[in-house]
Amino acid sequence: MAKKDEEFGEDFRYLVRMANTDLDGKKSIATGLTGIKGVNARLSRVIASHAKLERRQRLGDLSDEEIDRLTRSLEAVAEYTPGWMRNRRLDPDTGDDAHLIGTEIDITLREDMNRLKKIRSWRGLRHEQNLPVRGQRTKSNGRTGMTVGVQRKK
C-alpha cells in the first residue's frame, strides 16, 4: 500500500471537486472530465486545450490555480465552442445556443416536460401516460404493469 502512495506523491488529490461532481484524481484530464454530466470525450479535450493544460496530465496532480482555470473554462464552454457542439440548441425561451452541465440538465429536462404537458401537446400527453413518445409501436413492446398471458409451469 505504501508503494502506491509513493507513486502519486504527497500533494496528490484522490478526489477533485468540479461542477458539483467528485472526479477521480487518478484519471487524466480528458478522461476525468467525462465524469461530469454534459461533458463528453471531445468536449473534455476542447476544455483542456482552452485552459492551456496537457490533457494527459492527472487531475490529482493539478495545482489550485490550474483547477480554477479548468473550472472557468468549464463554466464558459458556450463562449468558445461552435454551435453544433452544444447540448441545448435554440432554447425555446431565449432562442440562443447554450451548453448545460451537471444538474442544469436535469432541471431543464423537467421544465421542458412540464411545458409540454401544460400546453397539452402530443409529446406531453404521451409523457403523462407513460407511453412511447417517438412513434414506437405499443402492441407487443413497452408494456408495463402485470403480465397477462401464458405462465410458466412450476
C-alpha positions in Angstrom: 0.0 0.0 0.0 2.8 2.4 0.8 4.3 1.9 -2.6 1.2 3.1 -4.4 1.0 6.2 -2.3 4.7 7.0 -3.2 3.7 6.7 -6.9 1.3 9.6 -6.6 3.3 11.9 -4.3 2.3 13.7 -1.1 0.4 16.6 -2.8 -1.8 14.3 -4.8 -5.6 14.7 -4.6 -7.6 11.5 -5.0 -10.8 13.4 -5.4 -11.2 16.7 -7.3 -14.5 18.6 -7.0 -15.7 20.3 -10.1 -19.2 21.3 -11.2 -20.8 19.7 -8.1 -19.2 16.4 -9.0 -16.4 14.4 -7.4 -13.9 13.4 -10.1 -11.3 10.6 -9.7 -7.8 12.2 -9.3 -6.1 9.2 -10.8 -7.6 9.8 -14.2 -6.3 12.1 -16.9 -7.9 15.5 -17.5 -9.5 14.3 -20.8 -10.9 11.1 -19.2 -11.8 12.6 -15.8 -13.9 15.5 -17.1 -16.2 13.0 -18.8 -17.5 12.1 -15.3 -19.4 15.4 -15.3 -22.8 15.1 -16.8 -22.9 17.0 -20.1 -19.2 16.6 -20.9 -18.2 14.0 -23.5 -14.7 13.0 -24.6 -14.4 15.5 -27.4 -15.6 18.4 -25.2 -13.3 17.4 -22.4 -10.3 17.7 -24.8 -11.5 21.1 -26.0 -11.9 22.3 -22.4 -8.4 21.1 -21.5 -6.8 22.9 -24.5 -8.8 26.1 -23.8 -7.4 26.0 -20.2 -3.9 25.5 -21.6 -3.4 22.2 -19.8 -1.9 19.0 -21.0 -4.9 16.6 -21.4 -2.8 13.6 -20.4 -1.9 15.1 -17.0 -3.7 13.6 -14.0 -6.4 15.6 -12.3 -4.9 14.9 -8.9 -1.6 16.5 -9.8 -3.1 19.8 -10.7 -2.5 22.9 -8.6 -5.3 25.1 -7.2 -4.7 27.7 -9.9 -4.8 25.1 -12.7 -8.1 23.7 -11.2 -9.5 27.2 -11.2 -8.5 27.7 -14.8 -10.2 24.4 -15.7 -13.3 25.3 -13.8 -13.6 28.7 -15.5 -13.1 27.0 -18.9 -15.8 24.5 -18.0 -18.3 27.3 -17.0 -17.7 29.4 -20.1 -17.8 26.5 -22.6 -20.6 28.1 -24.6 -18.5 31.1 -25.4 -15.7 29.3 -27.3 -17.3 26.2 -28.7 -19.2 26.2 -32.1 -23.0 25.9 -32.0 -23.1 22.3 -33.2 -21.1 21.2 -30.2 -23.6 22.5 -27.6 -26.3 20.4 -26.0 -29.0 23.0 -25.8 -29.5 24.5 -29.2 -32.2 27.0 -29.9 -33.6 27.2 -26.4 -37.4 27.8 -26.6 -37.2 30.6 -24.0 -34.2 32.6 -25.3 -33.6 31.3 -28.8 -29.8 31.0 -28.1 -27.5 28.1 -28.1 -26.3 27.0 -24.6 -24.4 24.2 -23.1 -25.8 22.8 -19.9 -23.6 21.0 -17.4 -24.4 18.9 -14.3 -27.7 19.4 -12.5 -28.8 22.1 -15.0 -29.5 19.3 -17.5 -32.0 17.5 -15.1 -33.7 20.8 -14.2 -34.1 21.9 -17.8 -35.4 18.5 -18.9 -38.0 18.5 -16.1 -39.1 22.1 -17.1 -39.3 21.1 -20.8 -41.5 18.1 -20.0 -43.8 20.2 -17.7 -44.1 22.8 -20.5 -45.1 20.1 -23.0 -47.7 18.7 -20.5 -49.0 22.2 -19.8 -49.7 23.1 -23.4 -51.2 19.6 -23.9 -49.0 18.7 -26.9 -48.9 15.1 -28.2 -45.5 14.5 -26.7 -46.7 15.9 -23.3 -49.7 13.7 -23.3 -47.6 10.6 -24.1 -45.2 11.5 -21.3 -48.2 11.8 -18.9 -49.5 8.4 -19.8 -46.0 6.7 -19.7 -46.4 5.7 -23.3 -43.7 5.8 -26.0 -43.2 9.3 -27.2 -41.4 8.9 -30.5 -43.8 6.8 -32.5 -42.9 3.3 -31.4 -45.5 0.5 -31.7 -47.2 -0.5 -28.4 -48.9 -3.8 -29.3 -46.1 -6.0 -28.1 -43.3 -3.9 -26.6 -43.3 -1.2 -24.0 -45.7 -3.0 -21.7 -45.9 -2.1 -18.1 -47.7 -3.5 -15.1 -48.9 -7.0 -14.5 -48.1 -9.7 -17.1 -51.0 -11.1 -19.0 -51.0 -14.4 -20.9 -49.0 -17.6 -20.6 -47.5 -18.5 -17.3 -44.5 -20.8 -16.9 -45.1 -24.3 -15.4 -43.8 -24.7 -11.8 
